[in-house]
């Protein structure tokens, strides 16, 4: 399986696996709860699902539009006061959730693709972290 196929499976789910991610993330890292206190997690799950599509597209194609989107997203995280040191925790927890979701289809190559994609996206988001980017 490729990262692109993984994203297609995520999008095809009637029940969003990303909601499961947030349940895990908030339970595993208590310090992130304050950032989600007033957030509708069902809506946030949809937003993250779409961000994963952008992350995959950025990884697979490095489109200027996806890079810009990720910089805007990074700046938004800065404005919300989300510390950059939470990014690795987010990535690790997301990888754990994707592994659970994909089950026997998850292998070392898919894991490596997702890890590289998330690391690349994090670096791009951090480029926009303090610099204002607008839609």
C-alpha positions in Angstrom: 0.0 0.0 0.0 1.1 3.6 -0.7 0.4 6.7 1.2 -2.0 7.8 -1.6 -3.9 4.5 -1.2 -3.9 5.1 2.6 -5.5 8.5 2.2 -8.1 7.1 -0.1 -9.0 4.5 2.5 -9.2 7.2 5.2 -11.6 9.2 3.0 -13.8 6.2 2.2 -14.5 5.5 5.9 -18.0 6.2 7.1 -16.7 6.6 10.7 -13.7 8.8 10.7 -10.5 7.2 12.1 -9.3 10.7 12.8 -11.9 11.0 15.6 -10.2 7.9 17.1 -6.9 9.7 16.7 -8.1 12.7 18.8 -9.4 10.3 21.5 -6.0 8.7 21.7 -4.0 12.0 21.4 -6.0 13.7 24.2 -5.7 10.6 26.5 -2.0 10.1 25.8 -0.9 13.7 26.1 -2.8 15.5 28.8 -1.0 18.8 28.1 -2.8 19.1 24.7 -6.3 19.1 26.3 -6.3 22.8 26.9 -6.0 23.5 23.2 -9.1 21.5 22.4 -11.4 22.6 25.3 -13.6 24.7 23.1 -13.2 22.7 19.9 -15.9 20.6 18.2 -13.9 17.4 17.8 -16.2 16.0 15.1 -15.5 19.2 13.0 -11.8 19.0 13.9 -11.7 15.4 12.7 -13.0 16.5 9.3 -10.5 19.4 9.2 -7.6 17.0 10.0 -8.8 14.5 7.4 -8.6 17.3 4.8 -5.1 18.3 6.1 -3.9 14.7 5.6 -5.0 14.9 2.0 -2.9 18.1 1.7 0.0 16.4 3.5 0.0 13.5 1.1 -0.2 15.8 -1.9 2.6 17.8 -0.6 4.7 14.7 0.0 3.8 13.1 -3.4 3.9 16.2 -5.6 5.3 19.2 -3.6 2.7 21.5 -5.2 3.2 25.2 -4.3 -0.4 25.4 -3.2 0.0 22.6 -0.7 3.2 24.2 0.7 1.4 27.5 1.0 -1.6 25.8 2.8 0.8 24.1 5.3 2.5 27.5 6.0 -0.9 29.1 6.6 -1.8 26.1 8.9 1.5 26.5 10.8 0.8 30.2 11.3 -2.7 29.5 12.5 -1.2 27.1 15.1 1.1 29.9 16.2 -1.9 32.3 16.6 -3.7 29.7 18.6 -0.7 29.4 20.9 0.0 25.7 20.1 3.7 25.1 20.9 5.9 23.7 18.1 7.2 21.0 20.5 3.8 19.3 20.3 4.3 18.5 16.6 6.4 15.4 17.2 3.9 14.0 19.7 1.1 14.7 17.3 3.0 12.8 14.5 3.8 9.8 16.7 0.3 9.5 17.9 -1.1 9.8 14.4 1.3 7.1 13.1 0.1 4.8 15.9 -3.5 5.5 14.9 -2.9 4.9 11.2 -1.1 1.6 12.1 -4.2 0.5 14.0 -6.5 1.6 11.3 -4.7 -0.2 8.5 -4.0 -3.3 10.5 -2.2 -6.0 8.4 -1.9 -3.6 5.4 0.5 -1.4 7.5 4.1 -2.2 6.7 7.5 -0.6 7.1 7.3 1.2 3.7 3.9 2.8 4.4 5.1 3.8 7.9 8.2 5.4 6.4 6.1 7.2 3.8 3.8 8.6 6.4 6.7 9.5 8.7 8.5 11.4 5.9 5.3 13.1 4.8 4.5 14.3 8.4 8.1 15.4 9.0 8.1 17.3 5.7 4.7 18.9 6.6 5.9 19.8 10.1 9.0 21.6 8.7 6.8 23.5 6.2 4.3 24.4 8.9 7.1 25.7 11.0 8.3 27.9 8.2 4.9 29.7 8.5 4.7 29.5 12.3 5.7 33.0 13.1 5.5 34.6 9.7 1.9 35.6 8.7 0.5 33.7 5.8 -2.9 34.3 4.5 -5.4 32.5 2.3 
